[in-house]
Amino acid sequence: MDLPTLWFAIIAVLWFGYLFLECFDMGVGMHIALTARNQQQRRLILNSIGPVWDGNEVWLITAGAAIFAAFPNWYASLFSGLYLPLVIVLLALIVRAISIEYRSKHHTARWVRLWDTGHAVAALVASFGVGAMLAITTTGMPIDEYGDRVGGPFAWLSAEAVIGGLGLVFFSLVHGALFLTLKTGGEVQRRARAFYVRWLPLGILPLVLWVLIVQFRSGTSASWALTGLAAVAALIAWTLAIRNRMRASFVGMGVFLAAGVAAIFSAAYPAVLPSMIDPAFTLTVENASSSDYTLTVMSVVALLAVPAVIATQAWSYWVFSRRLSERHMPELHEILPAIRTEAPSSKTEQR
């Protein structure tokens, strides 16, 4: 395997890591508005991802940085062509982060409701934006021979982009519900499990449609086999959930996602950004990659750093693996205002 192909595969793995971990974060954020019925349940849902959400977000940064370093032409065309939607995604990620941090700074119902709503909306917007971007990079964007986008700021908004965006939103919802069944107890767990079992088939439908679009356009026998594996894994995960074997269902969803990502990227290969204007303008792993020297240095760094990052993150999940319930949420308390003393009334008192 040559170095550009190797790094194309590594980037696919990084995107799988992001989708598997960050999607349940985004889904949990949306479930704050959908599943919780009171303040205690909202706090419980938020605390279920409290120790891990920012670590999961690193996978997005790493995937983007890997594209920038390994395939600068891919990065330049994709990120400049999607400048407006990616700015919106960035703002949504900022709102989500400050919503998690700021909701506990004041204890009025209006204040908390504001940040909870902001968190849910930001998770939805970020999920849609990332899904649309990934769909575009596997189905195409109107780029010319210089890799520049042709058309206005919304030229990227194709049917495939919408399908990819909705696919990630709906998958995040069912994946987040599955995570809540494993991480929480009581009423939140029961409601999350009911949501997951009921909506799983429809929740993965846009993702399946995205995979099929790519397969019918450029699929190979290997990518079709991976598509079949993804379908079987999803069916098994649903069957296991009906039987209340939620941990096994979580593994099944991981297999579904891994096979689906592998099917999409293997079918798209060697294209990294197809041109919707002329196939001759398509960016591939060869004409978009960095030099062999750059890729060699990156490979050495990745060989040393990636296992350490994975081990650290796995350790953090193990440390915070305990199931939470409403009884673990302490009652909120108000901090009494400081007693204001009156100023001295005379020079004698000042002394």
KAVENMO-V665634 format. One record per backbone hydrogen bond with DSSP energy under -0.5 kcal/mol. CO is the residue of the C=O (numbers start at 0). NH is the residue of the N-H. If there is no record, write none. Layout:
co=CO nh=NH
co=CO nh=NH
This chain:
co=1 nh=5
co=2 nh=6
co=3 nh=7
co=4 nh=8
co=5 nh=9
co=6 nh=10
co=7 nh=11
co=8 nh=12
co=9 nh=13
co=10 nh=14
co=11 nh=15
co=12 nh=16
co=13 nh=17
co=14 nh=18
co=15 nh=19
co=16 nh=20
co=17 nh=21
co=17 nh=22
co=18 nh=22
co=20 nh=24
co=21 nh=25
co=22 nh=26
co=23 nh=27
co=24 nh=28
co=25 nh=29
co=26 nh=30
co=27 nh=31
co=28 nh=31
co=29 nh=32
co=29 nh=33
co=30 nh=34
co=30 nh=35
co=37 nh=41
co=38 nh=42
co=39 nh=43
co=40 nh=44
co=41 nh=45
co=42 nh=46
co=43 nh=47
co=44 nh=48
co=45 nh=48
co=45 nh=49
co=48 nh=51
co=48 nh=52
co=51 nh=55
co=52 nh=56
co=53 nh=57
co=54 nh=57
co=55 nh=58
co=56 nh=59
co=56 nh=60
co=57 nh=61
co=58 nh=62
co=59 nh=63
co=60 nh=64
co=61 nh=65
co=62 nh=66
co=63 nh=67
co=64 nh=68
co=65 nh=69
co=66 nh=70
co=69 nh=289
co=70 nh=74
co=71 nh=75
co=72 nh=76
co=73 nh=77
co=74 nh=78
co=75 nh=79
co=76 nh=80
co=77 nh=81
co=79 nh=82
co=81 nh=85
co=82 nh=86
co=83 nh=87
co=84 nh=88
co=85 nh=89
co=86 nh=90
co=87 nh=91
co=88 nh=92
co=89 nh=93
co=90 nh=94
co=91 nh=95
co=92 nh=96
co=93 nh=97
co=94 nh=98
co=95 nh=99
co=96 nh=100
co=97 nh=101
co=98 nh=102
co=101 nh=104
co=107 nh=111
co=108 nh=112
co=109 nh=113
co=110 nh=114
co=111 nh=115
co=112 nh=116
co=113 nh=117
co=114 nh=118
co=115 nh=119
co=116 nh=120
co=117 nh=121
co=118 nh=122
co=119 nh=123
co=120 nh=124
co=121 nh=125
co=122 nh=126
co=123 nh=127
co=124 nh=128
co=125 nh=129
co=126 nh=130
co=127 nh=131
co=128 nh=132
co=129 nh=133
co=130 nh=134
co=131 nh=135
co=132 nh=136
co=133 nh=137
co=134 nh=137
co=134 nh=138
co=135 nh=139
co=140 nh=142
co=140 nh=275
co=141 nh=149
co=143 nh=146
co=147 nh=143
co=148 nh=150
co=151 nh=154
co=153 nh=156
co=155 nh=157
co=157 nh=161
co=158 nh=162
co=159 nh=163
co=160 nh=164
co=161 nh=165
co=162 nh=166
co=163 nh=167
co=164 nh=168
co=165 nh=169
co=166 nh=170
co=167 nh=171
co=168 nh=172
co=169 nh=173
co=170 nh=174
co=171 nh=175
co=172 nh=176
co=173 nh=177
co=174 nh=178
co=175 nh=179
co=176 nh=180
co=177 nh=181
co=178 nh=181
co=178 nh=182
co=179 nh=183
co=182 nh=323
co=184 nh=187
co=184 nh=188
co=185 nh=189
co=186 nh=190
co=187 nh=191
co=188 nh=192
co=189 nh=193
co=190 nh=194
co=191 nh=195
co=192 nh=196
co=193 nh=197
co=194 nh=198
co=195 nh=199
co=198 nh=202
co=199 nh=203
co=201 nh=204
co=201 nh=205
co=203 nh=207
co=204 nh=208
co=205 nh=209
co=206 nh=210
co=207 nh=211
co=208 nh=212
co=209 nh=213
co=210 nh=214
co=211 nh=215
co=212 nh=216
co=213 nh=217
co=214 nh=218
co=219 nh=223
co=220 nh=224
co=221 nh=225
co=222 nh=226
co=223 nh=227
co=224 nh=228
co=225 nh=229
co=226 nh=230
co=227 nh=231
co=228 nh=232
co=229 nh=233
co=230 nh=234
co=231 nh=235
co=232 nh=236
co=233 nh=237
co=234 nh=238
co=235 nh=239
co=236 nh=240
co=237 nh=241
co=238 nh=242
co=239 nh=244
co=240 nh=243
co=243 nh=245
co=244 nh=248
co=245 nh=249
co=246 nh=250
co=247 nh=251
co=248 nh=252
co=249 nh=253
co=250 nh=254
co=251 nh=255
co=252 nh=256
co=253 nh=257
co=254 nh=258
co=255 nh=259
co=256 nh=260
co=257 nh=261
co=258 nh=262
co=259 nh=263
co=260 nh=264
co=261 nh=265
co=262 nh=266
co=263 nh=267
co=264 nh=268
co=267 nh=270
co=269 nh=284
co=272 nh=282
co=273 nh=140
co=277 nh=280
co=278 nh=281
co=282 nh=271
co=282 nh=272
co=283 nh=287
co=287 nh=72
co=287 nh=73
co=290 nh=294
co=291 nh=295
co=292 nh=296
co=293 nh=297
co=294 nh=298
co=295 nh=299
co=296 nh=300
co=297 nh=301
co=298 nh=302
co=299 nh=303
co=300 nh=304
co=301 nh=305
co=303 nh=307
co=304 nh=308
co=305 nh=309
co=306 nh=310
co=307 nh=311
co=308 nh=312
co=309 nh=313
co=310 nh=314
co=311 nh=315
co=312 nh=316
co=313 nh=317
co=314 nh=318
co=315 nh=319
co=317 nh=320
co=323 nh=184
co=324 nh=327
co=325 nh=328
co=327 nh=329
co=333 nh=335
co=338 nh=340
co=345 nh=349
co=346 nh=350
